């Protein structure tokens, strides 16, 4: 364990120097992952040119990271609960930085994809710890303020990502996107080792579900491999059919294993709640649409519309600003009127925005072709994200708030990686179409309308299934287990097991009223 032993500092406050150091370490640690994810999307065309990468290779550069991250997030949270959240957080930062260096040095796409997969493992260790450290370190009365500061600052960091990525691509090279993580990671490790209190959960029961994590990760690898290779090699090819079959079998085995385990990584009983299952179904549909669309948009802007990397990186900045300004207000409104209206209308509005973005390569300029779609999309997401997160948390027992948020986060990330594999194929974008600007532009327009339809379907699903919770509990309070009551202040290690931050993949949205309404998800 690097650094000196840190004394117990439970009951920290945001106004204290120690509390600010803890917030700094957790914001910068999770921010590295958020900036990297958004910057890589902007750099995809440049990476493709430099490494002579085909279409499926570009898909794998994005999905390799998401695969290991989604498959191992719950395992990462469990490791932190048992062996120390600070220790596992620092290990994740170091692993993420080492993989980033390998990404920056990668001479070909094969090594880059492998390094991205290792990055995902590092992310699965550091991301759960960032929120769990705040939960365990801060006084209950100040915990919501700490989470709000962390969420807001994380949102600013994520907003910088696309612009920073575009600037680095143009000024130097796409490789600097990965190398810039190294000095930031050193700062996180030093600050965390010196200032972040260690915490564990002494009440945690059962072994770490390594088998479950391996099954779900390998199952997703098999499934996604088949979905990416199918359009290029043919859906009847033996390796495609075999990959899909093995992936499906491993995912089925994962569900059987979790149903039989006494202490499962994924408590399937949570899905007995119609509200919880419905909210996650809406999450999957909406974030699949967003994941696929926002993977294709930077490529369309640069290859078809002729934008520079910086211009494409800043094209979605109004969306981030809208989310930062309106997400907290949306959460407060949902508390008063219930989540159903916003969860119904928000995805429909987002779908209209995606349909408008189908004009991105029309040649009439940003104000006509891109900005209207970005604004409408932003308004739709702002209406939907915070109520969606609140609904997931409210539908789960308070003692399962952490794992409920982690499940919702994993659902969003899984939807994203499947959409990156499937949406281009549904829109008719194959290996040869990436090199043909006209063919790619036509496929992009089809993809935007498919994504828009998915968003509308998500809104209709919410209208049919989501109901106002019987009790409205603020999200910040739902994130704390009943064990973390004032009488338990001097026993910080017994506070709730929060396994994961709520990122909003692929946007990494942060809201002051909900811990990373991912990023839900709260990429």
Buried (B, 14 or more C-beta within 10 A) or exposed (E): EEBEEBEEBBBBBBEBEBBBBBBBBBBBBBBBBBBBBBBBBBBBBBBBEEBEBBBBBBBBBBBBBBBBBBBBBBBBBBBBBBEBBBBBBBBBBBBBBBBBBBBBEBEEBEBBBBBBBBBBBBBBBBBBBBBBBBBBBBBBEBBBBBBBBBBBBBBEBBBBBBBBBBBBBBEEBBBBBBBBBBEBBEBBBBBBBEBBBBBBBEEBEEEBBEBBBBBBBBBBBBBBBBBBBBBBBEEEBEEBBEBBEBBBEBBEBBBEBBEEBEEBBBBEEBEEBEBBBBBBBBBBBBBBBBBBBBBBBBBBBBBBBEBBBBBBBBBBBBBBBBBBEBBBBBBEBBBEEBBBBBBBBBBBBBBBBBBBBBBBBBEEEBEEBBBBBBBBBBBBBBBBBBBBBBBBBBBBBBEBBBBBBBBBBBBBBBBBBBBBBBBBBBBBBBEEBBEEBEBBBBBBBBBBBBBBBBBBBBBBBBBEBBEBBEEEBBBBEBBBBEBBEEEBBEEBBBBBBBBBBBBBBBBBBBBBBBBBBBBBBBB
